[in-house]
Amino acid sequence: GLTVLALLLPFVESGNYPIVWAALPLGGVLLYLWVRWERWYPSRGGSPMVDLAIFRTRSFTNGTIIVGLYFLGMTSVWVLVAIYLQNGAGHSALAAGSVGIPAAIMASLSSIWAGRRVSDYGRKVVIGGLISGLIGLGLSILVVVLHEAGLASEWWLVLTLAFVGAAQGSVISPNQALTLAEVPLTYAGSSGAIMQTGQRIGTAVGIAVITAIVFTLLDDGSWGLAIPVGFAVIALVLAIALAVAIKDQRDRRSVEAERATVSGG
């Protein structure tokens, strides 16, 4: 608990108290000590809080990285949209919030579809969701740039962000199912907790860093620069998650091929 607090506090409170950045290296030290403890304690016959052997399951490790990166990036999308539409375009909070309604509908529909197909298509569902998110971000950048140039309406974001909603429904739950599928039952509780912790850390760090980048650019630039750069940073994080998802897909194929060879032999 102290480790997570020390790691997150600088990103949450640095705007009010810059000195809290001193907690970040402390968090790193605490994390190192915690890992050492978790390795040492079982050798004494104790039961660790998290058995680090769980990370030897490649599908779990890959899936945890994917969801951590996803929350690191995508949770900031709606923060930036709200800031831009209210402060940049001068709309009310109600109008800014309504932009996300189609995305929410798409998230619901895609989650239903993905839940029914994930057992058949596996990691391909998550890969498709991440690609949908990248498409939505790319189109959203285009809308903002064109709007700031007076060539398009900002309300085109209603359409482009629907792709982001589709990504949400196709990534989060299917990824969790795939990540935990090969985890031994003895690790079920701790593995779920690890994923949730990664999501919370990713969300806090992502929102703090990405909004800081946007506001820094606003000091010297315009909305037409700051918001597209913010979306581009999110897209970069999402692209890394996509690369990990593709790697996981290849790992799964390798494992299946090895099993087929053993069975055939």
Steps between C-alpha positions, in 0.01 A plus 500: 500500500777746587679415175194578287436818699858620452490427128164667435512799734738711285276463195185590694622784724804646326301800376437611857812373673804452269698356790294180478718393205745392769261213569564349154852365566375388841232302322766339280698395806190362669409308187848345488481402868153353448619284210795376708264419786258312275791286377649441843186431704395177320849357556422521872177307458277806492221585259582813298247768418580453130685195377731652239512166320171603344691723259652189343163453331565702185135559416446654844806722479412618149136562588590696811734722298232552234231611743744719693601679181138526387394675819818710493388649170130465429360629828645840412299524178182612671687744722650668195167501315326668794776758538504578129126528446444713812811718518602491137170495312291674767230237545318411821588200711175334389586544132854377555376194685243415233780446248580177677151349476553327162834370626328356807245328278775359282684377809188313613440343159862407440534347847203272427651397168849455642373293792342255257799485265803508730497122549510453123739776390704547817752783503386611153198663667728714718725581204197614302386716791839668529503571127152651532631727776792612283263578213279704731795696637638568153164626373452709816835670441386580147169646624671728753756623248231570238273667755775732620564588134130578453447211259287259703260485793622376835188281517665253265661377820171325572579264212874463547472428873255219424804303385653560844182366659517189283859453617395515863248220461739286298808536719428511872282194574638276222855579611415409858351169391805414289748618762355287778413196288831320561556619857492216757204517738734547797600837351150609398449761773844657491514505120176695479629742763822554303302591189276741691799667662665543161184660364477748787867595476476533122194725528652733760837530326351534153255777585762695695771476233285546190304796635829656617632474143184661361499791745871559446440530126204731560728746677699553181266375228137444410225244537576390145844388619445391859203266458637319190832447680311365802308259277824404324664411832201281584525338156869426561419324828222308327735399219738350758206307649416377150857379452479304827164353393649385169793347689257317728314367196827362362591351838168321512552359151845375601358329809222341296753379242717347775199324651399368159854369444503327839157348439604384154821347632 
